[in-house]
Amino acid sequence: MAVVLDRDVEYRAVTADELRTTLTRAGVDGHTASFLVGLDEAIASGLYARSGDDLPRLIGRPSTGIVEGLRAQ
C-alpha cells in the first residue's frame, strides 16, 4: 500500500473483537461484521494462501497485480 500511496503506512494488528467493534461502529450490521471477522481469521490462518492460475483461466486473460490494480483506481 505504501508503494501506491507514496507514503508510510502503519500496520496495527487488532483482535477479532476489536475488528468487530470497529466495523459495527462504522455502521456495518452485526451479521456482516461477524462474517468479515471470520473471513479475516481464515485469511490469517492461511486458509486462502494457495495460489494458482484459476482466475486467469476463468476470465480469459492475465490477472492484474495488487499494486497495478490499486494504482489504476
MODELLER restraints for C-alpha pairs under 7 A, 6 or more apart:
rsr = mdl.restraints
at = mdl.atoms
rsr.add(forms.Gaussian(group=physical.xy_distance, feature=features.Distance(at['CA:1:A'], at['CA:9:A']), mean=6.98, stdev=0.5))
rsr.add(forms.Gaussian(group=physical.xy_distance, feature=features.Distance(at['CA:2:A'], at['CA:8:A']), mean=5.38, stdev=0.5))
rsr.add(forms.Gaussian(group=physical.xy_distance, feature=features.Distance(at['CA:2:A'], at['CA:9:A']), mean=5.49, stdev=0.5))
rsr.add(forms.Gaussian(group=physical.xy_distance, feature=features.Distance(at['CA:4:A'], at['CA:67:A']), mean=6.44, stdev=0.5))
rsr.add(forms.Gaussian(group=physical.xy_distance, feature=features.Distance(at['CA:4:A'], at['CA:70:A']), mean=6.86, stdev=0.5))
rsr.add(forms.Gaussian(group=physical.xy_distance, feature=features.Distance(at['CA:4:A'], at['CA:71:A']), mean=6.00, stdev=0.5))
rsr.add(forms.Gaussian(group=physical.xy_distance, feature=features.Distance(at['CA:16:A'], at['CA:37:A']), mean=6.04, stdev=0.5))
rsr.add(forms.Gaussian(group=physical.xy_distance, feature=features.Distance(at['CA:19:A'], at['CA:37:A']), mean=6.73, stdev=0.5))
rsr.add(forms.Gaussian(group=physical.xy_distance, feature=features.Distance(at['CA:20:A'], at['CA:33:A']), mean=5.65, stdev=0.5))
rsr.add(forms.Gaussian(group=physical.xy_distance, feature=features.Distance(at['CA:20:A'], at['CA:34:A']), mean=6.68, stdev=0.5))
rsr.add(forms.Gaussian(group=physical.xy_distance, feature=features.Distance(at['CA:20:A'], at['CA:37:A']), mean=6.39, stdev=0.5))
rsr.add(forms.Gaussian(group=physical.xy_distance, feature=features.Distance(at['CA:23:A'], at['CA:33:A']), mean=5.96, stdev=0.5))
rsr.add(forms.Gaussian(group=physical.xy_distance, feature=features.Distance(at['CA:24:A'], at['CA:30:A']), mean=6.53, stdev=0.5))
rsr.add(forms.Gaussian(group=physical.xy_distance, feature=features.Distance(at['CA:24:A'], at['CA:33:A']), mean=6.56, stdev=0.5))
rsr.add(forms.Gaussian(group=physical.xy_distance, feature=features.Distance(at['CA:55:A'], at['CA:63:A']), mean=6.78, stdev=0.5))
rsr.add(forms.Gaussian(group=physical.xy_distance, feature=features.Distance(at['CA:56:A'], at['CA:62:A']), mean=4.94, stdev=0.5))
rsr.add(forms.Gaussian(group=physical.xy_distance, feature=features.Distance(at['CA:56:A'], at['CA:63:A']), mean=5.36, stdev=0.5))
